[in-house]
Amino acid sequence: MENYPGFTEGILGSEIAQKMEAQAVRYGTQIVYEEVTGLSRKGDVFEAVSTEASYAARTVILAMGASFRMIGVPNEKELTGKGVSYCATCDGAFLKAKRSSRSGAEIPRFKRGSS
């Protein structure tokens, strides 16, 4: 992430996620990685039911990830991860000093030669 407050040199999304998790754990947060199969609300309390247990909390953070849109060019699916990428910020470092092109309707500002 190149424009996240407090990180003048930018920071990888995975690195900031690790820092956020470490901070949460430092303050007593219990982090559990399980598949949630149900979520309900009773008054001010949520109940999350997973494959392993049930949890009650006043706050639930839904972190479901993001999905990209394919543009439909030939062999796009077969070449995804083998040269075809969907995140310039995430994968740009792999393309540094290499010839590349980009396409899409939501292209952020781009500087030639940037990493």
C-alpha positions in Angstrom: 0.0 0.0 0.0 1.6 3.2 -1.1 -0.8 5.7 0.5 -1.6 4.2 3.9 -1.2 6.8 6.7 1.9 6.5 8.8 4.0 4.5 6.3 5.9 7.1 4.3 7.7 4.4 2.3 4.6 2.3 1.7 4.0 -1.1 3.2 2.9 -4.5 1.9 -0.7 -5.5 2.7 0.5 -8.7 4.3 2.9 -6.9 6.5 0.4 -4.4 7.8 -2.1 -7.3 8.4 0.6 -9.0 10.5 1.2 -5.8 12.5 -2.6 -5.3 13.1 -2.9 -8.9 14.3 0.1 -8.6 16.6 -1.4 -5.4 18.1 -4.8 -7.0 18.6 -3.2 -10.0 20.3 -1.2 -7.7 22.5 -4.5 -6.2 23.8 -6.0 -9.6 24.5 -7.9 -10.4 21.3 -8.3 -14.1 20.7 -7.9 -14.8 17.0 -9.4 -18.0 15.6 -9.2 -19.3 12.0 -12.2 -21.4 11.4 -14.9 -21.7 8.8 -18.0 -19.8 9.9 -21.2 -21.7 9.0 -23.7 -19.3 10.6 -24.1 -15.8 12.0 -27.0 -14.4 13.9 -27.7 -11.4 16.1 -29.6 -11.4 19.4 -29.9 -7.9 20.8 -26.5 -6.4 21.0 -24.6 -9.7 20.7 -23.7 -11.6 17.6 -23.3 -15.4 17.6 -20.9 -16.9 15.1 -21.2 -20.6 14.7 -18.1 -22.3 13.1 -17.3 -25.9 12.2 -15.5 -26.1 15.6 -17.5 -24.0 18.1 -19.9 -21.0 18.8 -18.6 -17.5 19.6 -20.4 -14.5 21.1 -19.2 -11.0 20.4 -20.5 -7.4 20.3 -18.6 -6.8 17.1 -18.0 -8.9 14.0 -15.5 -8.0 11.3 -16.3 -9.7 8.0 -13.0 -10.2 6.0 -14.1 -12.0 2.9 -11.4 -10.8 0.5 -11.9 -9.3 -2.9 -12.4 -10.7 -6.3 -11.1 -9.5 -9.6 -12.9 -9.3 -12.9 -11.4 -11.2 -15.8 -11.5 -9.3 -19.1 -12.2 -12.3 -21.3 -9.1 -12.4 -23.5 -8.0 -15.8 -24.9 -6.0 -18.0 -22.4 -6.5 -15.5 -19.6 -7.6 -18.2 -17.1 -4.8 -20.5 -18.0 -2.2 -17.8 -17.7 -3.5 -16.3 -14.4 -0.5 -16.5 -12.0 1.8 -17.2 -14.8 2.2 -13.7 -16.1 -1.4 -12.5 -15.9 -2.0 -10.6 -12.7 -4.9 -8.6 -11.3 -3.2 -6.3 -8.7 -0.6 -3.8 -9.9 0.2 -2.8 -6.4 0.5 -6.4 -5.2 2.4 -7.9 -8.1 4.2 -4.8 -9.5 7.5 -5.7 -7.8 7.6 -9.0 -9.8 7.5 -7.0 -13.0 10.2 -4.4 -12.1 12.5 -3.8 -15.1 10.4 -6.1 -17.3 8.3 -5.2 -20.3 4.6 -5.4 -19.4 1.2 -4.0 -20.3 -2.0 -3.4 -18.4 -5.7 -3.2 -19.2 -8.9 -2.5 -17.4 -11.5 0.1 -16.6 -10.4 0.9 -13.1 -6.7 1.6 -13.7 -5.1 3.7 -11.0 -2.6 6.4 -11.8 0.6 4.9 -13.2 4.1 6.2 -13.4 6.5 4.8 -15.9 9.3 2.9 -14.3 7.7 2.8 -10.8 7.7 -0.3 -8.7 
